Amino acid sequence: MKTIHLLIYSSFLLHDFFYIKVHSEINNNNSLLNLFCLENVKAEMINAGLEYEESFAQETCECYLKEFYKNGNHDRAIYFCKEIAKEKFNL
């Protein structure tokens, strides 16, 4: 019984650590994850022949970080936020 309680407690601690880490990433514009995201958005815009807009990239990366935190899936977060950006900015 103690083992089960310990496992449950440990999983809550890990979840809380992950929450704090990712939440701080969302609120930190200089986080490594955010910087990689901004560079990828910029590269994709340039490759698509679009004019780079920093505000667009920031909004897209904020979406990505929030979605990644919610579902923990990198590819799903990218897809979701690209779809939102396409619709919002008529891309």
HELIX and SHEET records of a PDB file:
HELIX    1   1 LYS A    2  ILE A   26  1                                  25    
HELIX    2   2 LEU A   32  ASN A   47  1                                  16    
HELIX    3   3 GLU A   54  ASN A   71  1                                  18    
HELIX    4   4 HIS A   74  LYS A   88  1                                  15    
END                                                                             
